[in-house]
Amino acid sequence: MGARMEGEAFDVMLAGYVLQPQRKSFSLEALCQDEGMNLRAECPAETLYRLSLVQQAQLKGDGLETLYKEIELPLAMVLLDMEREGFMVDDSELKRLGETFSARIRELTDEITQMAGVPININSPKQLGELLFERMGLPARKKTSSGYSTSAEVLEQIADLHPIIPLILEYRRYAKLNSTYIEALLKLQSPDGRIHTRFDQVSTATGRISSLEPNLQNIPIRTELGKEIRRAFSARPGWRLVDADYSQIELRVLAHMSHDQTMQEAFRMGQDIHQRTASEVYGVPLDEVTHAMRSAAKAVNFGIVYGISDFGLARNIGVSRKEAGAFIELYLNRYPGVRAFMENAVKLGQSQGYVTTLMGRRRYLPELKSSNYNTRSFGERAAMNSPIQGTAADIIKMAMVQVHDALKKNGLKARLILQVHDELIVECPPDEVPAVKALLVSLMEGVMRLDVPLKVDVSDGVNWYDCK
């Protein structure tokens, strides 16, 4: 530990990931086997060298040298420094939250037991199913070989039929937050008071980085309860956190890649893209767009990149499947460039076997040749969203490398400590906050030139919650 490479390096695992991101394994043995090489125990260095030569030729032949050399390879050093820095966690705040959650769990347990009329293990799907669908006579939406389904989706469908259902759903939310985050984070806190997550650079087909042990990218932020956990993540005493977040980066990438004039115009004019979409689809002036209209437009804007279906949209915004299908059709009529982009992405995936990001990152799509409808449909959705998701991933990675290097080059004490999706977090002394904010905005917005401007929202606070 502590060693740092000097001179030119070549990483066969990263090269293997760039060449074929959907491999099942990136171990040296697996990479050698894929190239028909035998990893000989008596001379692994020779095999490693031969593998590197093969990969270098493949990277050049596939036009992936820039992606490997300018993004993935330098990013490895950035992630190493981030893992070493870690993120300060206030264990007293975590314990306070844990006590609050545990108290509410006990209250909910008592209320549910009283309402049920019999003692019940709320964590047992079997007991819960028998209680709800046999003893209480509520309609069972789904039954499996092991009994009644009590999934969140099933319970939400019958939530208004009995007051016990909302209590069970609330119990599950508290129990999950308590076990998955509060208890787990306390166990994983290092003696230095910080959480040192591990970043996995080769685990996703789209190019996204993942966070492990613990997964700091999955801390829920859509509910106030989930957001509360962010209070425990703080700057070291006397320091501040600076949080920089790309605004609607995937939609901006979509506007660029689809060449849709209406969508591009909205971003260039600094309009609320969801309000503009609602105005376009519903055919009303911007100032007449209602909250419900905007919410529906927002669901389609974010869902369209993932090939959202009429069924999925209907469930998301609470309308009939027919109404949702009509809305999607209206949307695509108002954004013809988006429709053409999606159709062409699928055709390209079918003809060449893969789609690419703006930086050339490939997503291979064998699913498109499947005889199974569901598998083929997944391939079509992947063809549509991988260029968008992957380009957004490439942009955030390039920004990470530039920010990391600029902080050091400018002699700042500030350090990049976390990346969560489209968000970067820097820990810095209070006197460096203005300079760090300016640097983040400048580098993140200028990292790639698109037909629409990249926009970054930046804030600071003593803890992660306050940054939002």
TAJO-V709197 format. One record per residue. PHI is phi in whole degrees, 0 to 359 (999 if undefined). BURIAL is b if it has 16 or more other C-alpha atoms within 10 Angstrom, else e. D_CENTER is the distance of its C-alpha to the mean C-alpha in whole Angstrom. Layout:
BEGIN
phi->PHI burial->BURIAL d_center->D_CENTER
phi->PHI burial->BURIAL d_center->D_CENTER
END
This chain:
BEGIN
phi->999 burial->e d_center->30
phi->95 burial->e d_center->30
phi->286 burial->e d_center->31
phi->229 burial->e d_center->30
phi->289 burial->e d_center->30
phi->238 burial->e d_center->33
phi->79 burial->e d_center->34
phi->275 burial->e d_center->32
phi->237 burial->e d_center->30
phi->224 burial->e d_center->28
phi->247 burial->e d_center->25
phi->291 burial->b d_center->26
phi->293 burial->b d_center->23
phi->295 burial->b d_center->21
phi->297 burial->b d_center->23
phi->298 burial->b d_center->23
phi->292 burial->b d_center->19
phi->296 burial->b d_center->19
phi->287 burial->b d_center->22
phi->211 burial->b d_center->21
phi->293 burial->b d_center->17
phi->261 burial->b d_center->18
phi->301 burial->b d_center->20
phi->283 burial->e d_center->21
phi->216 burial->e d_center->22
phi->246 burial->b d_center->22
phi->292 burial->e d_center->25
phi->299 burial->b d_center->28
phi->298 burial->b d_center->30
phi->294 burial->b d_center->28
phi->296 burial->b d_center->27
phi->293 burial->b d_center->31
phi->300 burial->e d_center->32
phi->298 burial->e d_center->30
phi->262 burial->e d_center->32
phi->73 burial->e d_center->35
phi->257 burial->e d_center->36
phi->254 burial->e d_center->37
phi->285 burial->b d_center->36
phi->279 burial->e d_center->39
phi->298 burial->e d_center->39
phi->283 burial->e d_center->42
phi->210 burial->e d_center->41
phi->294 burial->e d_center->37
phi->296 burial->e d_center->37
phi->295 burial->e d_center->39
phi->296 burial->b d_center->36
phi->300 burial->b d_center->33
phi->295 burial->e d_center->35
phi->298 burial->e d_center->36
phi->297 burial->b d_center->32
phi->297 burial->b d_center->31
phi->294 burial->e d_center->34
phi->297 burial->e d_center->33
phi->294 burial->b d_center->29
phi->299 burial->b d_center->30
phi->293 burial->e d_center->32
phi->292 burial->b d_center->29
phi->300 burial->b d_center->27
phi->294 burial->e d_center->30
phi->296 burial->e d_center->31
phi->268 burial->e d_center->27
phi->69 burial->e d_center->27
phi->247 burial->b d_center->24
phi->298 burial->b d_center->26
phi->296 burial->e d_center->24
phi->302 burial->b d_center->21
phi->290 burial->b d_center->22
phi->284 burial->b d_center->24
phi->260 burial->e d_center->22
phi->241 burial->b d_center->19
phi->293 burial->b d_center->18
phi->294 burial->b d_center->22
phi->294 burial->b d_center->22
phi->296 burial->b d_center->18
phi->302 burial->b d_center->19
phi->289 burial->e d_center->22
phi->296 burial->b d_center->19
phi->295 burial->b d_center->17
phi->300 burial->e d_center->20
phi->296 burial->e d_center->21
phi->295 burial->b d_center->18
phi->297 burial->b d_center->19
phi->292 burial->e d_center->22
phi->295 burial->b d_center->22
phi->71 burial->b d_center->20
phi->228 burial->b d_center->19
phi->297 burial->b d_center->22
phi->237 burial->b d_center->22
phi->275 burial->b d_center->25
phi->293 burial->b d_center->26
phi->293 burial->e d_center->29
phi->291 burial->b d_center->26
phi->297 burial->b d_center->24
phi->294 burial->e d_center->27
phi->299 burial->e d_center->28
phi->297 burial->b d_center->25
phi->299 burial->b d_center->26
phi->294 burial->e d_center->29
phi->297 burial->e d_center->28
phi->296 burial->b d_center->26
phi->296 burial->e d_center->29
phi->297 burial->e d_center->31
phi->291 burial->b d_center->30
phi->298 burial->b d_center->29
phi->294 burial->e d_center->33
phi->299 burial->e d_center->34
phi->295 burial->b d_center->31
phi->300 burial->b d_center->33
phi->296 burial->e d_center->36
phi->296 burial->e d_center->36
phi->294 burial->b d_center->34
phi->297 burial->e d_center->37
phi->297 burial->e d_center->40
phi->290 burial->e d_center->39
phi->287 burial->b d_center->39
phi->85 burial->e d_center->42
phi->217 burial->e d_center->42
phi->297 burial->e d_center->40
phi->213 burial->e d_center->36
phi->272 burial->e d_center->33
phi->295 burial->b d_center->30
phi->277 burial->e d_center->28
phi->263 burial->e d_center->30
phi->303 burial->b d_center->29
phi->295 burial->e d_center->33
phi->296 burial->b d_center->34
phi->294 burial->b d_center->32
phi->298 burial->b d_center->33
phi->296 burial->e d_center->36
phi->296 burial->b d_center->37
phi->288 burial->b d_center->35
phi->259 burial->b d_center->36
phi->249 burial->e d_center->39
phi->291 burial->e d_center->41
phi->265 burial->e d_center->39
phi->71 burial->e d_center->40
phi->285 burial->e d_center->36
phi->290 burial->e d_center->35
phi->275 burial->b d_center->33
phi->277 burial->e d_center->30
phi->208 burial->e d_center->30
phi->232 burial->e d_center->31
phi->249 burial->e d_center->31
phi->296 burial->e d_center->33
phi->264 burial->e d_center->32
phi->136 burial->e d_center->33
phi->284 burial->b d_center->32
phi->281 burial->b d_center->28
phi->238 burial->b d_center->27
phi->296 burial->e d_center->23
phi->302 burial->e d_center->21
phi->299 burial->e d_center->21
phi->294 burial->e d_center->25
phi->294 burial->b d_center->26
phi->295 burial->e d_center->24
phi->290 burial->e d_center->27
phi->243 burial->b d_center->30
phi->299 burial->b d_center->29
phi->269 burial->e d_center->32
phi->269 burial->e d_center->34
phi->200 burial->e d_center->35
phi->296 burial->e d_center->34
phi->288 burial->b d_center->33
phi->295 burial->b d_center->30
phi->302 burial->b d_center->28
phi->293 burial->b d_center->29
phi->295 burial->b d_center->28
phi->296 burial->b d_center->24
phi->293 burial->e d_center->24
phi->304 burial->b d_center->26
phi->297 burial->b d_center->23
phi->299 burial->e d_center->20
phi->295 burial->b d_center->22
phi->297 burial->b d_center->23
phi->293 burial->e d_center->19
phi->300 burial->b d_center->19
phi->294 burial->b d_center->22
phi->281 burial->e d_center->21
phi->286 burial->e d_center->18
phi->245 burial->b d_center->18
phi->300 burial->b d_center->21
phi->295 burial->e d_center->23
phi->294 burial->e d_center->21
phi->295 burial->b d_center->20
phi->297 burial->b d_center->24
phi->290 burial->e d_center->24
phi->268 burial->e d_center->22
phi->292 burial->b d_center->23
phi->279 burial->e d_center->26
phi->302 burial->e d_center->29
phi->280 burial->e d_center->28
phi->84 burial->b d_center->26
phi->245 burial->b d_center->23
phi->263 burial->b d_center->20
phi->250 burial->b d_center->19
phi->290 burial->b d_center->16
phi->249 burial->b d_center->16
phi->265 burial->b d_center->13
phi->257 burial->e d_center->13
phi->269 burial->b d_center->14
phi->232 burial->b d_center->15
phi->255 burial->b d_center->13
phi->240 burial->e d_center->11
phi->287 burial->b d_center->13
phi->269 burial->b d_center->11
phi->102 burial->b d_center->11
phi->293 burial->b d_center->7
phi->272 burial->b d_center->9
phi->246 burial->b d_center->8
phi->241 burial->b d_center->10
phi->227 burial->e d_center->13
phi->50 burial->e d_center->16
phi->263 burial->b d_center->15
phi->276 burial->b d_center->11
phi->279 burial->b d_center->11
phi->278 burial->e d_center->7
phi->257 burial->e d_center->8
phi->296 burial->b d_center->11
phi->295 burial->b d_center->11
phi->234 burial->e d_center->12
phi->274 burial->e d_center->13
phi->242 burial->e d_center->16
phi->298 burial->e d_center->19
phi->299 burial->e d_center->19
phi->296 burial->b d_center->16
phi->300 burial->b d_center->16
phi->303 burial->b d_center->19
phi->297 burial->b d_center->18
phi->294 burial->b d_center->17
phi->299 burial->b d_center->21
phi->285 burial->b d_center->21
phi->268 burial->b d_center->19
phi->227 burial->b d_center->22
phi->281 burial->b d_center->23
phi->298 burial->b d_center->26
phi->309 burial->e d_center->30
phi->86 burial->e d_center->31
phi->256 burial->b d_center->28
phi->230 burial->b d_center->25
phi->257 burial->b d_center->21
phi->244 burial->b d_center->20
phi->246 burial->b d_center->17
phi->239 burial->b d_center->16
phi->230 burial->b d_center->13
phi->295 burial->b d_center->13
phi->270 burial->e d_center->14
phi->49 burial->b d_center->13
phi->297 burial->b d_center->12
phi->292 burial->b d_center->11
phi->292 burial->b d_center->15
phi->292 burial->b d_center->17
phi->296 burial->b d_center->16
phi->299 burial->b d_center->17
phi->301 burial->b d_center->20
phi->291 burial->b d_center->21
phi->286 burial->b d_center->20
phi->273 burial->b d_center->22
phi->58 burial->b d_center->25
phi->286 burial->b d_center->25
phi->294 burial->e d_center->28
phi->294 burial->b d_center->27
phi->293 burial->b d_center->23
phi->297 burial->b d_center->24
phi->300 burial->b d_center->27
phi->300 burial->b d_center->25
phi->289 burial->b d_center->23
phi->295 burial->e d_center->26
phi->274 burial->e d_center->28
phi->71 burial->e d_center->25
phi->282 burial->e d_center->25
phi->291 burial->e d_center->22
phi->297 burial->b d_center->21
phi->288 burial->b d_center->20
phi->294 burial->b d_center->24
phi->296 burial->b d_center->25
phi->298 burial->b d_center->24
phi->299 burial->b d_center->25
phi->299 burial->b d_center->29
phi->293 burial->b d_center->29
phi->288 burial->b d_center->28
phi->274 burial->b d_center->30
phi->68 burial->e d_center->33
phi->235 burial->e d_center->33
phi->298 burial->e d_center->34
phi->307 burial->e d_center->31
phi->284 burial->e d_center->32
phi->253 burial->e d_center->33
phi->287 burial->b d_center->29
phi->273 burial->e d_center->29
phi->300 burial->e d_center->26
phi->294 burial->e d_center->26
phi->298 burial->b d_center->26
phi->296 burial->b d_center->23
phi->299 burial->b d_center->21
phi->295 burial->b d_center->22
phi->295 burial->b d_center->21
phi->297 burial->b d_center->18
phi->299 burial->b d_center->17
phi->286 burial->b d_center->18
phi->304 burial->b d_center->17
phi->280 burial->e d_center->13
phi->278 burial->b d_center->14
phi->297 burial->b d_center->16
phi->295 burial->b d_center->14
phi->257 burial->b d_center->13
phi->66 burial->b d_center->17
phi->301 burial->b d_center->17
phi->263 burial->b d_center->20
phi->298 burial->b d_center->23
phi->296 burial->e d_center->23
phi->296 burial->b d_center->19
phi->293 burial->b d_center->20
phi->303 burial->b d_center->23
phi->292 burial->e d_center->21
phi->290 burial->e d_center->19
phi->246 burial->b d_center->22
phi->72 burial->e d_center->25
phi->234 burial->e d_center->27
phi->288 burial->e d_center->29
phi->297 burial->b d_center->27
phi->296 burial->e d_center->30
phi->296 burial->e d_center->29
phi->295 burial->b d_center->25
phi->298 burial->b d_center->27
phi->294 burial->e d_center->29
phi->295 burial->b d_center->26
phi->299 burial->b d_center->24
phi->296 burial->e d_center->27
phi->299 burial->e d_center->28
phi->302 burial->b d_center->25
phi->291 burial->e d_center->25
phi->290 burial->e d_center->29
phi->280 burial->b d_center->28
phi->239 burial->b d_center->25
phi->297 burial->b d_center->27
phi->295 burial->b d_center->26
phi->292 burial->b d_center->22
phi->302 burial->b d_center->24
phi->297 burial->e d_center->26
phi->299 burial->b d_center->23
phi->296 burial->b d_center->21
phi->295 burial->e d_center->25
phi->292 burial->e d_center->25
phi->298 burial->b d_center->22
phi->293 burial->b d_center->23
phi->299 burial->b d_center->26
phi->295 burial->e d_center->25
phi->300 burial->b d_center->23
phi->290 burial->b d_center->26
phi->282 burial->e d_center->29
phi->252 burial->e d_center->27
phi->88 burial->b d_center->25
phi->200 burial->b d_center->22
phi->237 burial->b d_center->20
phi->227 burial->b d_center->19
phi->273 burial->b d_center->17
phi->298 burial->b d_center->19
phi->269 burial->b d_center->19
phi->93 burial->b d_center->21
phi->299 burial->b d_center->18
phi->258 burial->b d_center->19
phi->236 burial->b d_center->17
phi->282 burial->b d_center->20
phi->231 burial->b d_center->21
phi->296 burial->e d_center->24
phi->299 burial->b d_center->22
phi->294 burial->b d_center->24
phi->262 burial->e d_center->27
phi->288 burial->e d_center->27
phi->277 burial->e d_center->30
phi->277 burial->e d_center->28
phi->301 burial->e d_center->27
phi->296 burial->e d_center->23
phi->296 burial->e d_center->22
phi->296 burial->b d_center->23
phi->296 burial->e d_center->22
phi->299 burial->b d_center->18
phi->299 burial->b d_center->19
phi->294 burial->b d_center->20
phi->296 burial->b d_center->17
phi->294 burial->b d_center->15
phi->298 burial->b d_center->18
phi->286 burial->b d_center->17
phi->267 burial->b d_center->13
phi->297 burial->b d_center->13
phi->299 burial->b d_center->15
phi->285 burial->b d_center->13
phi->302 burial->b d_center->9
phi->294 burial->b d_center->11
phi->294 burial->b d_center->13
phi->300 burial->b d_center->11
phi->295 burial->b d_center->10
phi->298 burial->b d_center->13
phi->296 burial->b d_center->14
phi->293 burial->b d_center->12
phi->293 burial->b d_center->13
phi->297 burial->b d_center->17
phi->296 burial->b d_center->17
phi->300 burial->b d_center->16
phi->297 burial->b d_center->19
phi->293 burial->b d_center->21
phi->295 burial->b d_center->20
phi->303 burial->b d_center->21
phi->290 burial->e d_center->24
phi->292 burial->b d_center->25
phi->300 burial->b d_center->25
phi->288 burial->e d_center->28
phi->299 burial->e d_center->30
phi->275 burial->e d_center->31
phi->70 burial->e d_center->32
phi->274 burial->e d_center->29
phi->281 burial->e d_center->29
phi->302 burial->b d_center->25
phi->222 burial->b d_center->22
phi->288 burial->b d_center->19
phi->240 burial->b d_center->17
phi->203 burial->b d_center->13
phi->234 burial->b d_center->10
phi->230 burial->b d_center->7
phi->58 burial->b d_center->5
phi->251 burial->b d_center->8
phi->236 burial->b d_center->10
phi->243 burial->b d_center->13
phi->237 burial->b d_center->15
phi->242 burial->b d_center->19
phi->256 burial->b d_center->22
phi->207 burial->b d_center->25
phi->295 burial->b d_center->29
phi->300 burial->b d_center->30
phi->287 burial->e d_center->32
phi->265 burial->b d_center->29
phi->306 burial->b d_center->27
phi->301 burial->e d_center->28
phi->293 burial->e d_center->28
phi->293 burial->b d_center->25
phi->299 burial->b d_center->23
phi->297 burial->e d_center->25
phi->296 burial->b d_center->24
phi->298 burial->b d_center->20
phi->297 burial->b d_center->21
phi->298 burial->e d_center->23
phi->287 burial->b d_center->21
phi->292 burial->b d_center->18
phi->283 burial->b d_center->20
phi->256 burial->e d_center->22
phi->292 burial->b d_center->20
phi->212 burial->e d_center->20
phi->271 burial->e d_center->23
phi->246 burial->e d_center->22
phi->287 burial->e d_center->24
phi->234 burial->b d_center->22
phi->287 burial->b d_center->22
phi->281 burial->b d_center->18
phi->233 burial->b d_center->18
phi->237 burial->b d_center->17
phi->262 burial->e d_center->18
phi->232 burial->b d_center->19
phi->209 burial->e d_center->20
phi->216 burial->b d_center->22
phi->185 burial->b d_center->23
phi->280 burial->b d_center->24
phi->222 burial->b d_center->21
phi->295 burial->b d_center->18
phi->298 burial->b d_center->19
phi->294 burial->e d_center->21
phi->292 burial->b d_center->19
phi->256 burial->e d_center->18
END
